[in-house]
Amino acid sequence: MPSGTKPHQRLISIFTQQPCWMIESLAAEMQYSVPSVRRFLAGAGYYSSFTHNGGWYTLRSIPQFSKDGLWFYHDIGFSRAGSLTNTLVDLATRSPAGMTAEELGEKLCCRCHSVLVHLCRHGRLQRQKLGRSYVYIAVDPSAAAIQHQAIAMQSLPLAQLPAEIAVLVLVEFIRNPDLSFGQLARTIAHNKHVTVDVAQIEGLFEQHGLKKTTGTGATKLGGR
């Protein structure tokens, strides 16, 4: 370390070169002991990762958090809420209709089912059965009541299209097989002045065993 350079300045300089460090590598780079570097980090303000067992560090001034309070540097994840457990509680609690383990895992880029079970057992989250999955929701009664209501709305059966509108959808699709479901809904609304929800079109295709090829307009006609 250059003579006269204060540890705080050296710390900031190192994180300017690389935004995330493991504590041992950072201590070696600074030529200080690990306990000393932990004190420097505490003085500067830092986040530890919610991935990699909290082994990565970054300064509080570095992350540009998403609306979910998350920031990733390659596969290293940081959260405004802090640890993985705090992050799971924060995301599930703030979600209008709760979140499944799959949804949380996709958002956090890590497996978290066992941690969610642990959080439920210790009263930090609760869960509700929805189909084959569990939805994790807040423990606060007021927040949970709103989430329960939203989950109940999601569980309602999808209203089927009237026969005459279903025919319009299928005829329009035959004419324009490259249209996505969203484009199809907009085309029908424009040409026929009939409002059709994308989810209703998806339900119609599912009902009749029509399989739309991902990424193209191609559709396989026929039964299941």
ABEGO torsion letter per residue (X at the ends): XBBGBBAAAAAAAAAAABABBBAAAAAAAAGBBAAAAAAAAAAAEBBBBABGGGABBBBAAABBBBAAGBBBBEABBBBAAEBAAAAAAAAAAABAAEBBAAAAAAAAGBBAAAAAAAAAAAGABBBBBBEABBBBBBABAAAAAAAAAAAAAAABBBBBBBAAAAAAAAAAAAABAABBAAAAAAAAAAAAGBBBBAAAAAAAAAAAGBBBBBGBABBBBEBX
